[in-house]
Amino acid sequence: MASKKLTITLDQSLAEALAGAAEEEGIPLSRLVAKAADRELRLRAGRTVLREWQAEHGRFTAEELASARAEMAAADAEHLSSPGASAA
């Protein structure tokens, strides 16, 4: 995959925290920042899909939201109880 070198400015405490997190993960800081940026873009795309779906089909009901939350909690619990799983 092609890469592009960028220069960004971060608050010093944020930069230090990110560097520490990258070190803990054993990955380059640039990879940690790229993963965070990718996650943000995926979340934005997901929110767009949800808005479009609700515009066409109506807002989610309280029951639908409760069901989705329960399914996500069950999936999280299953994932976190599997060997080698981490909370991150």
N, C-alpha and C positions, 0 to 999 in steps of 0.2 A: 504494500500500500504506500502510495506517495505521501510524503510529509511536507509540511510547510512550517518554517520557523517563524514564530511570532514573538513580539515583545508585549507584555502586559504589565500593568501596575496593580499591586495588591497592597492592602493594609499590612504593615509589618507583622502584626500578630497573626493574621490569617496566613501569610506566607510561611511563617515559622510553624504554625500548626499543620499546614499542608505538607511541609517538608518532613515533619515528624511522622505524620501518617504514612507518607510514602516510604520512609525508612522502616517503619513497623511492618509494612506490607512487603518490603524487600523489592520495591519497584521504583523506577525513576519518577521523579516529581512530574515530569511531562506526561507520563502514562496515567498517573493519578488524576491530573487535571483533565486530560482527554477523556477518561472514564466518567468524570463528573459532568463534563460538557455533554457527552453522549447521553448520559442519563437525563439531563435537563431537556435535551431535544426530544427524546422519546416521551418524556412526561408531557411536553407541550403538544406533541402529535396525538397522544392519547386524549388529552383534554379537548383537542379539536374534534376528534372522532365522537367523543361523548356529547359535545355541544351540537354537532350535526345530527346525531341520532335523536337527541331530545327535541331538536327543532322539528324533526319529521314525525316523531312518535309521541311527543309529550314528555314532561318531566317524570323522573323516576318517582314511584310512590314510596312512602315510608317503609312499607313491607318489602319492596324490592331492594331498597338500600340496606335494610336490616339483614336480609338474606345474603346479599353480596358481602357485607361485613362478616357475617358468620362463616361464609365459605372462605374468605381470605384468612380469617383467624385460624380456621382448621388447617388450611394449607401451610400457614406459617408454623403452627405447632408441629405438623408432620415433618416439615423441612428441618426445623430446629431440633427435633428428636432423632434425626437420622445421623449415623456415625459420620464424623468429620465436618458436620455443619457448623457454621459460625453465625453470629448474630449480625454480621455486616453484610 
